[in-house]
Amino acid sequence: MIRLTHLSGSLQGSSSTSPKAVVRIGRGADCDVRFDARLDARVSTHHAEIRFDDGHYVVVDTGSSNGTLVNGKQVRQQKLRSGDKIVFGAQGGPEVRFEIEDTFPGLGRNGSPRAKAPMGYAPSPAKGMDAAALAQEAQMKIAQARVLSGGQPSGQTMFIMADTLKKVEVATQKRDRKKTARIVLAVVAVAFLGLGAMGYVLWQKEQQLEKILHKKDNLDKQIQKIQLAMQIESDPSLLQQLEAQLTLLTGKAQAAIGELEQKDKTAAEKMAESGDELDRSIRRILRKFDADTYAVPPIFKKRLEHYIEQKAQNKTFLRQVYARKKAFWPIIVKEFAALGLPEEIAFVAWQESNFDPFVTSAAGARGMWQFMDFKAREFGMRVDPDWRKGGQDERTDVAKSTHAAAKYLYNLLSEFGSESFMLAIASYNKGEPGMRRALREVGFRKEQRDFWHLYRLKKLPEETMEYVPQILAAAILCNDPKKYGLE
C-alpha cells in the first residue's frame, strides 16, 4: 500500500492512502487522488499515475500540461522510493511525499516477507521458503487486498501472483518444469482458498455495518419525533428542552456516520446522500451557504416544497422572471464573487422584486434589491428627494444597486459571522436591529447564533421564517431549469 502525504496544495485530506496497483492522480472526478480544480490549476485533469511494475513503484506523467517533478527533477517516468517528494505541475504545483506502507502483518515494505535468518546468513527474499509458505503469503496478500477494496477486485491479484511465481523460481533453484508446475498449482490453489477467509472477513464487516445502520435508523426516528413535537410546541422552556434532546441525538447520529465512514467510506457517503431529490437539493444549497445541518426541520422542507410548487404554477410569469435573472446574472456573479459571496445568496433579488429593476413597493422600497431611499444613500447611491416625481434614483441602476446589495450582505456576514449566510438572508428581511435582538435572547455561543437554532425555537418573525424557504425555492428552480420548464 502507498501513502501520499500532503505537503502543499489542495489534496483531499492531509493524506491519501491506496491499495491499488494503479493510482490515478489529477483533478478529474474519476481520479484516486484528487486535487481541487480551483486551487491547483497547474494540475491537469488526468495528470499522472503511480504504478506497481516489475517489483517497483513507478510514477508516470500521463501527458500533463505542466509536468511532474520527483525530488526537484522533471520526469516522464521514474522509479520511486519511500520518502521521495513529487510535485504535480512543476514549479508552484502541489507537493506530496510518497511512502510505501507495511500493508500486511509480517511483511516488509513492497510486500516482501520479514524472515528471520540464522546468524551470519542472509538469504535472498524467497530462499528457504517452501511452496506452502509462498502460498500462505499469496493467500494473505490477495485476501487482504480484496477486503481493503470492499470485496471488489483489488487490481493487485495478478501482481501478487506474478511476484509469487518469481519467488517460486528462486525457491526451487531449478528449471524442472514438472516440479515448478506443481508448486505453481499449489500456490494458485491455496491463494484461491484465501477467498474463503476473505468471505468470512467481509461477512464480519457486513454484520458491523448492519449494526451501525440499525443504530442510526433508531436515532433518526427519535429525531423525527422531537422535530414534530417542536413544530406544535409554543412554550419557550419546553422548546429549549426539546432542542437540547435534539442536539444530543443529532450528535449521536453524526457519530454513527463517522463510525460507518471508518469501516466503509462508500456506504457512509451513500447514507449522507439519503432522502428524496428535494432533500439532496436542499443539502447542496445549504453547503454553499455554510448552513448544512443534520436535520432540516420538516416544516421548513414542507414550506419550501410549497413555494417551489407555487412559483412553478404560472409558467409564463416564471419564464419571464428566469429571463431577467439570466440577463442580470453576470453582473450579480461579478459583484458577489468579488466579495467571496456564494451566488445563490443573490436569489434574494427574486424574492424582493422578481429581478425587476423598476418595481416600487408600497413602503417606498425600489429597484431589483428593494432598497429604501435612506439605505441606498448609505451605500453611495444617489436618490433625489423628489425621486417619486422624476428625480434621479440610482436604485434602478442594476450595476450600482447590485454592488450595494453585495456590500450590504457582506457587512451582515461580517457582523454575524462567516457561517451565517442564512442569518444574513433573514436579516435582509427582518433588518439588522431585529436580528441583533433575537441573537441577544438566545446567547453568545456559536451553536446558538445559528439560523436553525432560531428557527426551531421560533425566535424569528413568521414573515422571516417564510422568507428564507422562498429564496431557497428560487435557487432550486434555477439550478434545474429543464425540470421546471424554464429551458
N, C-alpha and C positions, 0 to 999 in steps of 0.2 A: 504494500500500500504506500502511496506517496502523499505528502502534505505540501501545500503551497502556502507559506505564511506571508501575510500582508505586511509589506514594509512601507509602501506608499501607493496611493490610488484608491479606487472605489470597489475593491474586491468585496463580494457579498460576504460579510462577516470578517472576523480577524484572520481566518484561515480557511482553506478548503482542502478536504481530505477525500481521496477517491481510491477505490479498489480496482478500477477499470484498467484494462490493458492499453486502451487508447483514450486519452483525456483531451477533449476539445476545449480550446481557450479562445475567448473573444467577447464581443458584445452581443452576439446573437442569442435569441431565446433558447436555442437548442444546444448551447454550449454547456459543458460540465462545469467549467469555471468561467463565471460571467462577470464582466465589468460594466459599470454604469455608462451608458452612451453619452449622457450629458456631461459627466465629469471627466471621462477619459476618452476624449475624441480621437486621440492618437492610436487607440487600439482598433483594429479592423473587426468587422462583423465576425469573421472566422479567421483569427489571427495566426494561431499556431496549434500544434498538437504535441503531447508528450506520449511517446510510445515505448512499450517494452519489446526490445528487439535483440535477439541473439545474446540473451543474458544481461542486457544493459538497458537503462532508461535513456531515451534519446529525445531531445526537443527538436521539432521540425517546423520551420517557418512555412506556413501554407499559403504563401503569396500575399503577405500583409503589405499595406501601403507604406508603413514607416519602419519596418524592420524589427528584428529581435536581437537583444544583446545577452550574452552569457559572460558574467564576470567582466563586463565592460567591453567585450569584443563582439562585433556584429557577426551573426552566423546565419546560415541557411539550415544547417543540421549539425547537431553537436551532442556527443555523449555527456550525460550528466552524472555528477557525484553529489552525495549528500552535502548540503551547505552551499552549493552554487547559487549565485544570485542572477535572476533573469529579469530583464526589463523588456516589456512589450510596448513597442512604439518608439524605440531608440531614445534619444535624449528627451527628457520631460515626460516619458510614459511611466505607467505604474510599475513598481518593482516588487518582486516576490522572492522568498528564499525557498529553494527546492530541498526537500528532505525525504529520505526513504525510511519508513517506519517499520518496526517489528510487527508485522501483521498477525503472525500466528505464534502461540506458545511454543517454545522450544526451537524457534527458528531465528536465524540472524537476519541481517539486512539483505535485501533482494530475495528473501525467502530461502536462503541457504541454511542447512541444519547446523545447530550448535552441537558438535560431537566432541566429547572428551577423549583425548588421545593419550596413550601411555607416555610416561616420562621420556623425553628425548625423541619422541616420534611424532611427526606432523604429516599425516596422510592428506591426499587430495580430498576435496569435499565429499566424493562419493565412495572412496576406497574403504573397504572393510564393511560396507553396508550390504546386506543380502537383499533378495527380492522382496521379502516380507516387509523389511524396514522401509525400502523405497516405496512400496505400495501404500504403507500406512502414511508415509509423508504425503504422497499424492492425494490419498483419500482425504486427509485432513485439510489440505490446501483447497481442494475442489469444493468440499462441503462448506468450509468457512467462507470461501468467496461467494458461493451461491446464497448463503444466509445473509451476507453483507449486502447483496443486491436484491434482497426481499424475495428470494425464492425464484427470481428470474435468471435466465442465462447471464453469467457474470462477464463473459467475454475473455475469461482467463483460462478456461479449461484446456484449450489447445496449447497455450503457452506452458501451462503446468506439465502437461503430458510430454511435450517436446523436451522440456528441461529434464524430466524424469528419465526419458529414454536415453539422453546423453549420459546420465549418471549410470544407467544400466551398462552401457558400453564400457565405462571406466571400471565398474564393479566386476564385470566378467573378465576384463582384460584379455578377452579372446574374441575371435570373429566367428565362433561356432554358431551358424545360423539357427540350428535347431534349439540350442540352449538359450540363445538370445530370444528366440521367438517364444519359448516357454515363459521366460521371465517377463517379456512384454505382455503376454496374455495375463499373467498373474497380476502385474501392475494394473492393467486396464480393468480386470475383474474386481479387484479389491477397491479400486478407485470408484467404480460404479456402485459398489456396496456402500460407499460413503454417502450416496444419495439417500439411503435409508436413514442414516444418522442425521442427515440434513433435514429429512422429513420430520423426524422427532423434534429437532430444534425449532423448525417452523411451526409445528403443532403447539409447542410450548409458547412460542411468541404469539400465535393466534389467540390462545387462551388468555394471555396477559392483555392483549388489545381488547378482547371482548369484555373483560372485567373493567377496564378503564372506560370504554364506551358506555357500559351499563351504568357506571357511577355518574358519568356526565349527563346521561339521559335523565336520571333521577334528579340531579341538580337543576337541569333545565325545567323540569316540571314544577319544582318548588319555586323557581324564579318566576315562572309564568303566573303562578297563583298569587305571589306577592305583588306583581305588577298589576294584576287585575284588581286586587284589594286596594292598591294605591289610587287607581282610577276613580273609585267611588268614595274614597275616604276624604274628609274635609277637615278633620281635627288636626291641627299642626303638630301636636305632640305625638299622636299616633302615626302620622306620616313620617316623623323623624325615626320612630321605632322600626317602621317597615323599611325605611331607607337603610338603616343600619343592618337589618337582616339581609336585604338585597345586596349590599356591599360585600357582606361575608360570603354569601352564596356565589356571587359572580367571581369572587377571588378564588374560591374552590374550583369553580368550573374552568377558569383560566389555568389554574394549576394542573387540572386534568389534561387540558390541551398540551401544556408543556411536557407533562409526563408521556403523553402519546407521541409527541414530536421526537422525544429521545429514542423511542422504540421504532417508530415508523413515520418518517417525515411526510411521506406522500399521504398517508391516512390522516395526519394532522392537518395538512393543507386542505384536503377534501372536507374534513369536518368544519374548518374555518369558513369554507365557502358553501356551507349547507344553507337550506332555506329555499324559498322560491326566487324567481327572477327579480322581483321588486326588492327583496332582501339584499340580493347581491348588488343591485344598482345603488341602493341606499348606502351600503358599506363603501363602495367605490368613491362616492362623493364625500362621505364623511372623512375618509382617509385624506382626501385632498384638503379638507378643512381642519385637519389635525383634531377631529372631533369623534374619532372612532370609539364606539362603546360596545361592550359585550352584549348588552340587552337594550335594544331600542324599545321604548315604551309602546305597547300595542296600539294605544290610542293615537300616538304620533304616526305610526305606519298607516292606520286607518284613515286619518285626516289627509295624509299625503296621497294615498290612493284616491281619495275623493277628489282632490284638487287636480290630479292627473286626468281623471275622467271628465271633470268639469271643463278644464282647458281644452281637452281634445274633442269636445262635443261639437263646437262650431268650427268646422274645418276651414271655412272661408276666412274667418277672422284669425284663426290660428296661423294660417299660411301668411296672412298679412303681417302679423307680429314677427313671425320667423324671418320673413323677407327683410324687415327693418333690422332685426337682430344681426343677420348676415352682413348687411350693408355697413353697420356701425362696429361690428366685432373687431376688425383690425385695429381701429382706434382704441377700443377698450383694452385689447390684449397688450398693445404697446404701453399704455399708461399703467396698467396693473402690473405687468412684468417688470417695469422699471422700479417698482417698489416691492417686488417679491410677493405680490398677492396672487393667489390662485384665480384663474379667470372665471371659475364657477361662481365666485362671490359676486360677479357682475350681474347675475340674474336678479339682483335687487332691482335693476332697471326694468325688468319685465314686470315685476310686481308693482313697482311705483308708477309706471307710465306706459307699459306695453311697448317700450322703446320708442315712444313718440316724443320728439324734441320740443313740440309746441303745446303740449297739453298743460292745462292750468286747473288746479284743484279749487274747491270752494273756499278753502282756507288761504289761498294765495300762493301755494307752492307751485313751481313752474319748471318745465323742462323735463328731459329724459330722467333726471335723477331727483326731481321734485324738491329742489332747494327753496326754502323760504328766502325772501329778499335779504334779510339781515345775515343769514347763514352764508348766502352766496357772497356777500361783501367780505365776510371773514376770510374767505378763500380767494380773494383777489378778483372776483368777477364784478363787472360794472352793472349795476341795476339802478337806473334813474328813479327818483321818487314818483315820476309820472309814467312809470312803465306800463300801467294799465291803459294809458291814453296814447301810446305810441312811442314813449321814451325808450332809450336804449336798454336792452335787457340781454346780457350775455348768458343767461341761463339756457337760452335756446341754441347757443353755440355748442354743438356736440363735443368738439375737441376740448374747449375750455371747461365745460361742465364735467366732462369725464375726468379730466386732470384733477379737478376739485374733488370729485367723488372718491377717486383713488386715494387722494391725500387725506380726506376725511376718514375713510375706512382704515387707512394706515395709522392715523392718530388714535382711533379707537383701539386698535390692536396694541399699540404702544402702551396704552393705559391699562388694558385688561389682560395683556399677556399674549405671547406668540401662539399659544394653543387655544385662543379664544375667538376663532373665526365665527363660531355660532353666536357668541355673545355680541360680537361686532355687528352681525346681521340684525340681531334682536334690538340692539341699541339704535340702529338706523331707524327703526320703527318707534321704539319706546323713548329714545333720547338718552343722552349720557346721564343726566341727573337722576332719572328714574332707575337706570341700571345701577348706578352707584348706590342708591338707597337699597335696592334688592340685595346687592352683594354685602353691604354692611350688616344686613339682617342675618345672613347665613354664616358669616365668619370670614377668616382670612386664609385658611388652609387651601392649598391648590385644588384638592378634590371637592371643596365647597364652592369655589369660584369657577363653576363649570355649568354650561348650559343645561346639561341633562339633570344635574342636581337641582337646579332652579325649576326646571320643567316638572320633575316628579313631585317636588314639594309645593308646586303651584304658587311659586313666588313671582311669576310673571303675569301681566295682564292677559286676559283672554285674547285680545286683539294680537298681541305679540306671539302668543302660543300658536295662533293660526297663521301668522305672518311667515314664520320660518318654514313650515312644511310647504307653503305655496311657492317659495323660492326654490326649494329642492325639487318640487314637482316640475317647475320650468326647466331646471337643469336636466332632469331625467328625460323630458320630452325632446330637448335639443340634442342630447347625447345619442339618441336613437331615432333620427328623423324619418328613416324609411318605415319603421314600425308604426309611427303615428301619422303617416301620410303627408309628411312635410316635403319630401323629395321624391 
